[in-house]
Amino acid sequence: MSEVPLHQQYLHYSELPPSMRVLYTAALLVLGMAYMFAALYLFHTYSGRDGKPMTLSYDDLVIAYSGSGKGSRLESALRGPMSSMLPADESSNLVTWVQKGADRDVYEKEIRLTIEKRCMSCHDGSNPHLANLGSYDAMKKVTEQDTGTDIFTLVRVSHIHLFGLTFIFFLMGLVFSHAYWRPIWVKCVVVGLPFLCLALDVISWYMVKLYHPFAFVTMFAGMVQGLCFAFMWVVSMYQMWFAATPAPVTTRETAETSLVG
């Protein structure tokens, strides 16, 4: 590794006060837990849309953002992420009702009871990220042709995604900036790359609607963000509490002590 002199404003974890290291550690632990739950939620939301449960594939992302090109949003959900939420016979009845034109009388006699029993605990309109299934008119909307996530929803999720992950990676980069790593350019790339991938990730959501292969950009950008997060997390925790103080830092501390003395 190259022997680049330490920047005069660089502080290694060993040079930080214990209270700051505890603060950084607590933040890393909670952020790590949050990232794992976010990954599980994304997997549950997008996997299985192509009819293959327990996998998250290119086709799943294409269907999520641009639609399946066949059937309705309700059918796609029942065959994908919502497949485990209803018994097979009730799910089949819903699909049959949709395919026969989503008749209002049938809805009042049969479908409404199923929806109230199985779906309303989540789809009551209180969560803006979930379809409201509280009335026939609302149900009628999800029985229309599946065209994927609508633009307004993408815009709403985009600003939440951008604000939230920018804050997360800023905090991760701030903690990781105290790590000793050579060559320095690798450290700079790991800090900056997640922000580039975040922008590519959000832009690709819209582009998938125009050109399906942009789903590969979505997959790649998300994977790189996750790898950078994991790398910064592991290196920071290891150097903060387990690794020996790097020789250049020790040498600097010794030299400063001699000057003071």
Phi, psi and omega in degrees: 000145183291147181264070177280128181302148178291137176293144184297336180261002180282133175237125176281161180306323182294343180265358180272152176292150181306322181298324180288322177294322176295318178300312179299318181295316179299318179296318180296319181296315181291318179296322178297317177297316181297320180294322178294316178295322178297319179296319178296319180295316179297319179298315180296323183290319189255341184285153174081001181292336179271009179090002180247097184295156176067021174224147176242111189238174174305315181296325178300317181290321178299315180295320182297319186263329182243357179094164182277344183079000178204150179072190184248171177299322180295316179296317179299319180292318182292332179268350182244247187295337181262010186297333182267359185274341182232149171298154185302321183291320179291321177297318179297320178297320178296316180296318179298318178300317179296313184293338178267007174109005178053057182295140184291320181297317179296323178300312183294324184278324189235308191291321184302320180297319179296317181296316181295324183282322189255336194241332192289342178297334178247325187259046181264005179095354182282337179256114183294346181272352181242145180296140177275120182247027187279358180207169179297318180299321178292320178295323182299325181296322182276357175266000178282169182308134181285112178245017179081191180293129182286161186299318181298319178296319178299319179297316180297315180290326182299313184290327176294315181298313183294313179296313185295309183287332174299315178297316182297312182285334172296315180294317178298317180295323179297314178294315183292337181298340178275353180287150175263115182216133175231141002287152184297329183297329178295317179299317180295320179295315181297325179287319187272332186300320180302327180290321176295315181293328177298314178296317179297321180301308182294316179299322183295334178303317182286323184290333178300327179296330182267325185212106189306322180301347175296348175298331176294326177295317177302314181295314182295315182297317179296320180295317181294319177301316180295319180294318178296318178300312182296318181297311180297321181296310184294313181297317181297312181296320182294311182289334182288325189234341188241323185283152175288153178297129181303147183303317179299326179290317179298318180297318179296317180297320180295318180295319180294323179294320179295320179296318179295318181292000000 
